[in-house]
Amino acid sequence: MRRLIFPVIGMALALAACKHEAAAPAATSTPAAVPAPPPPVELVSVLNMNDPQAPTQLTKGFWGLENNAWRWTASKFAVTLRPPAGAAQNGARLEMKLTLPAGFLDTIGPMTLSASVGGVALDPEKYTKTGDYIFKRDVPASALSSDKVAIEFDTDKSRTPPGDRRELALIVAKVGLVAK
């Protein structure tokens, strides 16, 4: 009797394995859907810091979004923007809405902000008082012949507050290239 039980059990297991193997291809015969890559992000000419796509155009020196409206910058920071229509012929104006918060300049003194667009240096601006400002500079057409342009900013001063490891220079709410 024992001699019959082992072969019967072995055949049952073999049949179960065959059924399992036969069922497996049917379950995987349909290829899994591969998600499509995300569409490329289209660069904008004017960038609000709270735009969900902003991080793709903030290339250096920006800290995280605060109060769903603005970002601190380091002393050196950069963005990539799309020039507005006609800028390659007419030039454009660089505009950045910034804030120097109360008490900030008291600790570091007057601050100078410099910028370059596509490697072309623009006139710097010196800030001696706290408050809200719009940094405006005309940009020559020669700096705007590409479909995207790197804009680099530099301040001569910054601060690292106690308990905060970030280097802080300016608060920026918006930066853009606007048609003239």
C-alpha positions in Angstrom: 0.0 0.0 0.0 2.9 2.3 0.9 4.4 1.7 -2.5 1.2 2.9 -4.2 0.8 6.1 -2.1 4.1 7.7 -3.0 3.7 7.4 -6.8 0.1 8.7 -6.6 1.2 11.7 -4.5 4.1 12.4 -6.9 1.7 12.3 -9.9 -0.7 14.6 -8.2 2.0 17.1 -7.4 3.4 16.9 -11.0 -0.1 17.5 -12.4 -0.6 20.5 -10.1 2.7 22.0 -11.1 1.8 21.5 -14.8 -1.5 23.3 -14.3 0.2 26.1 -12.5 2.8 26.5 -15.2 0.1 26.5 -17.9 -1.9 29.1 -16.1 1.1 31.4 -15.6 1.5 32.5 -19.3 -2.2 33.4 -19.6 -1.9 35.8 -16.7 1.1 37.6 -18.2 0.3 37.2 -21.9 -0.9 40.9 -22.0 2.1 43.2 -21.7 1.9 45.7 -18.9 1.2 49.3 -19.9 4.3 51.4 -19.9 3.6 55.0 -18.7 4.3 57.6 -21.2 7.1 60.0 -20.4 5.9 63.4 -19.1 5.6 66.0 -21.8 8.5 68.4 -21.9 8.0 71.5 -19.8 7.6 74.6 -21.9 9.6 77.5 -20.6 7.8 80.7 -19.7 9.0 84.3 -20.0 7.7 85.5 -16.7 8.0 83.1 -13.7 6.1 83.4 -10.5 7.9 81.6 -7.6 4.7 79.8 -6.7 4.2 78.3 -10.2 4.3 74.5 -9.8 6.7 74.4 -12.8 9.1 77.0 -11.3 11.7 74.5 -10.0 12.4 73.5 -13.6 13.5 77.0 -14.5 15.2 77.9 -11.2 18.7 76.7 -12.0 20.8 77.8 -9.0 20.6 79.5 -5.6 16.9 79.4 -4.8 15.5 78.0 -1.6 12.1 76.4 -1.1 8.8 78.1 -1.6 7.5 80.1 1.4 4.0 81.3 2.2 3.1 79.9 -1.2 4.4 83.2 -2.7 8.1 83.7 -2.6 11.6 82.2 -2.2 14.8 83.3 -0.5 17.9 83.3 -2.8 21.5 82.7 -2.0 24.0 85.4 -3.0 24.4 83.8 -6.4 21.3 82.6 -8.1 20.1 81.9 -11.7 17.0 81.2 -13.8 16.4 80.1 -17.3 13.6 82.0 -19.2 12.1 82.0 -22.7 12.5 85.4 -24.3 9.2 87.1 -25.2 8.1 87.2 -28.8 10.2 89.7 -30.9 13.0 89.9 -28.3 15.6 88.8 -30.8 14.8 91.9 -32.8 13.7 94.4 -30.2 15.4 93.3 -27.0 13.4 93.0 -23.8 13.2 94.2 -20.2 14.3 92.1 -17.2 12.0 92.6 -14.2 12.4 91.0 -10.8 10.0 91.6 -7.9 12.1 91.4 -4.8 12.0 92.3 -1.1 14.7 93.2 1.4 12.9 92.5 4.7 12.9 94.8 7.7 16.1 94.6 9.7 17.9 92.6 7.0 20.2 95.4 5.8 20.8 96.6 9.4 23.0 93.5 9.9 24.9 93.5 6.6 24.7 97.1 5.3 23.8 98.3 1.8 23.6 95.5 -0.8 24.4 95.6 -4.6 22.6 93.4 -7.0 24.2 92.6 -10.4 22.7 90.6 -13.3 23.8 89.2 -16.6 21.6 87.9 -19.4 23.0 85.4 -21.8 26.5 86.5 -20.7 25.8 90.2 -21.2 26.3 92.2 -18.0 23.6 94.7 -17.0 24.0 97.7 -14.7 24.0 96.8 -11.0 21.6 98.4 -8.4 22.5 99.3 -4.9 19.9 98.9 -2.1 20.3 101.0 1.1 16.8 100.6 2.6 14.6 97.6 3.3 11.3 97.3 1.4 9.8 96.0 -1.9 11.5 96.7 -5.2 11.3 95.9 -8.9 14.8 95.5 -10.4 14.4 96.6 -14.0 17.0 96.5 -16.7 16.8 96.7 -20.5 18.3 93.6 -22.2 19.8 94.0 -25.7 18.5 91.9 -28.5 21.9 90.3 -29.0 21.5 88.5 -25.7 18.1 87.1 -26.6 18.6 85.2 -29.9 18.0 81.7 -28.4 14.8 80.1 -27.4 16.0 80.0 -23.8 18.3 82.3 -22.0 20.3 82.0 -18.7 20.0 84.9 -16.3 22.5 85.0 -13.5 22.3 87.2 -10.5 24.8 88.1 -7.8 24.6 90.1 -4.6 27.7 91.4 -2.8 26.2 90.6 0.6 24.2 87.8 2.2 23.5 86.5 5.7 23.2 83.2 7.5 20.8 83.7 10.4 21.4 81.9 13.7 19.8 78.5 13.7 19.4 78.5 9.8 22.1 77.0 7.7 20.9 78.7 4.5 22.8 81.6 3.0 20.1 84.3 2.5 20.3 87.4 0.2 17.0 88.4 -1.3 13.3 87.4 -1.3 12.0 87.0 -4.8 8.4 86.7 -5.8 8.7 86.9 -9.6 11.2 87.2 -12.3 10.7 87.7 -16.0 11.6 89.0 -19.4 8.9 91.3 -20.8 8.6 92.7 -24.3 9.6 96.3 -24.9 
